[in-house]
């Protein structure tokens, strides 16, 4: 009869997750079971169940370094894994096309200077009434056209990789160069090197791929019901790594096979501890201000399981109470649970297997 009573109690627990059963046990019995006691650790903010997430690099943080002109790679200063800063010279390219572009620029600059001189001369002649207004307008038009052509070719040199300093030196010294610097467009890490020194490359051929690994995205796989309760700005934690991320969007694309969707969170602080493609466990930070749904941290040894039901054993004036709990998060030797407790209770942390056996009617009188 007693065993039947305990089995009925167990079945009732499976249907009522928050029912509590009292087991009358004396101090001598508890000592014989080698039960040791500990205290709950209340958490001001609880964690949800654990969800898998993939670490993803945002596409806006990757750049492909390409030559602005075709030519021969004469030097590469970095390799895969090296970190670079935006604007850093990471290689050198020899380009015959650059010589032609510089020559065109110098010719247009000379023409612009000649037309500027002609404009000043004709302005004086026009003020003295020596030339007509039409002649003056033609000279003005020729000057403006030459200026536009010079600026156009100056921009072409910039697109070819020449800086403003080098263009000014070209104008002053009239000495052309046949090499151009390969510049890092962003700060980050060299993820891929597609060319070697001595290779001939055409315009826009990839030489390096640079990625900035901070921030990173966490693409969290979550059941649609839970995802619908998540809002942008919600806090996400990676308990095993001690990192925190923020939700920025919930994707409205459902996986029809398992009825899950993806929640995207961004992580900045500590992103260097993660690798792109890594699978991690994450949990949402939940508000636990309601006493009936408070969350606590307990040792793994304090939790017993019966089928899909988890429970802890709480010290009681009349013995021990079997208190069903909901496991929110499992870590190495610590679990985060949710239970209808106050937080000042004393719980069994050792001897739990003996208490469970007694509860199931397998031992004791």
Buried (B, 14 or more C-beta within 10 A) or exposed (E): EEEEEBEEBBEEBEEEBBBBBEBEBEEEBBEBBEBEBBEBEBBEEBBBBBBBBBBBBBEEBBBBBBBBBBBBBBBBBBEEEEBBEEEBEBBBBBBEBBBEBBEBBBEBBEBBEEBEEBBEEBBEBBEEEEBEEEEBEBBBEBBEEBBEBBEEBBEBBEEBBBBEEBBEBBBEEEEBBBBBBBBBBBBBBBBBBBBEEEEEBEBEBBBBBBBBBBBBBBBBBBEBEBBEEBEEEBBBBBBEBEBBBBBBEBEEEEEEEEEBBBBBBBBEEBBEBBEEEEEBBBBBBBEBEEEEBBBBBBBEBBBBEBEEBBBBBBBBEEBBBBBBBBBBBBBEEBBBBBBBBEBEBEBBBBBBEBBBBBBBBEBBE
